[in-house]
Amino acid sequence: MSTNQSKNEKENEKKPRREHTKDNRIRIATKIYKKEKIFQHKLKDLIHYFIHPFENSIKNNESLISKEKFSIIIRNLKEIKIKSEEILKILEETIKKSTEGLKLNDFLLLIIKNLPEYSKYILNNSQAIKELEELKKESKFFTFCQETEKKAGNSFLEYLGMPEHQIFVYQTLITKIKKLTPKENPDFQQIENALIELQKITSKIQKPLNNSNENSIKKERPKVCSVCQNKFTANRKRYRCRKCQKYVCKSCFTHQISLKPNETPVRVCDNCYKISLEQKNESIIPKDDSKKLKDQKLLRRYTVTSSTEIQKENHLKQNQLIKMKQNQLIKMNKN
């Protein structure tokens, strides 16, 4: 009995290996499907919250965004959404038929076919970000973005970076499938072809970023504080503002603000802190008093004094009280 049991156990141990690899391949395929569904949902949000309002403003000749800047920033996002819908349909069909055996050939062919649309979008990323930074300087566009980002739950820039992120998702998950796919499998060659095409795009994404970072490190590093213009020394060290990315000294780096809603506050320079206060005050101050507020005396009422100024005021008050008490004691002694 014991010998028969041991033989059966050995036979059962050999069988699940192939079944286990099959299950893992199906599991990764379902993961790609889920990631694609999330990507599709976010693209819908982007179109609903940002693209449609921009298109309406262009039609109505409103000064929110120009047609040229809109085309540079949005690019071919609508085409990518259509391609994503096609991928979702094919993935759904392949997962349903996975009981017979997972066949990813159609899905991989579609990925290779759709990649030129993604590369077209990603190659113009730097230009789109530049245009977006310039537009954010305009108050109307900036306020619109702030209000819509609260509703949408993600920033406009995060939405624009989704196609780039999706390419890396494809690459990581398809490489996992490759590890679980034997060379005899008819999908193996197509998996390799898809990964080669994905590598071409990811290398284009990574190279400009690395070059730009190296140049920025060499160029940036000024010798003077961007706020107070004092020279950096061994005692006066450099600190980088989390908002404008400029270098400042410690005395000009005392404030904290949250860059996004419901986010932990980070250290910023005095200039960025003043700008953020002015933006907050613009929404609080009534329209009738907006002209009067140009006067520096009236502006002081709406600006919050820095922590160092408050400390100085408290210190002066304490000194005054001590002097008052000393004078009282002198008068008492004389009497």
Order of alpha helices (4+ residues) and beta strands (2+ residues): alpha-alpha-alpha-alpha-alpha-alpha-alpha-alpha-alpha-alpha-beta-beta-beta-beta-alpha-alpha-alpha
